Amino acid sequence: MKKIGLILILLIVLSSCNTIDKTSEHNKVLIEKYVKAVENNDTATMESLLAENYEGFGPSVNDNIDKKGAIKNWKENVENLYESIHYSKSRVIAVNVPDGENKGEWVSNWAELKIVYKKDKKEVTIWANTVYQIENNKIIKSYTFYNEADVLEQLGYVFINPNNL
């Protein structure tokens, strides 16, 4: 009888691990689809993958946006700012945070991005990391990190310390 109980427990543990693996893989595919939508300037797909209560944060501390604002910004960027965005060296990893303030399913994407601007065809290359929280097959939250000063320097901006004037 003990052997049957141990086998049942083992089967339950293994099946729960399999469920977590399937969820993680599904979430990684969802984020890869979102990344492709960004590269293809496909705001319709981006919108379909964001939850209605989506919140985006970053890259600056005070940057935050909701779904409506995020889609509006991307449409404006596609029309007026970006010629193209290409993710290279893109990698994703999924993790389940079992408890605490950040409990849930998360996927991190880090990549080298090459961005070409419409106006002058200038190109910048940045390292970026975005961490996405997934719930019910939708992105509910994201945190994006990249060096904004690096982008500006590549575009020709010069930083001047006003104390040295």
Sequence and secondary structure as in RCSB ss.txt:
>XXXX:A:sequence
MKKIGLILILLIVLSSCNTIDKTSEHNKVLIEKYVKAVENNDTATMESLLAENYEGFGPSVNDNIDKKGAIKNWK
ENVENLYESIHYSKSRVIAVNVPDGENKGEWVSNWAELKIVYKKDKKEVTIWANTVYQIENNKIIKSYTFYNEAD
VLEQLGYVFINPNNL
>XXXX:A:secstr
 HHHHHHHHHHHHHHHHHHHHHHHHHHHHHHHHHHHHHHTT HHHHHHHEEEEEEEE SSTT EEEHHHHHHHHH
HHHHHTEEEEEEEEEEEEEEEE SSTT EEEEEEEEEEEEEETTT  EEEEEEEEEEEEETTEEEEEEEE  HHH
HHHHTT     GGG 
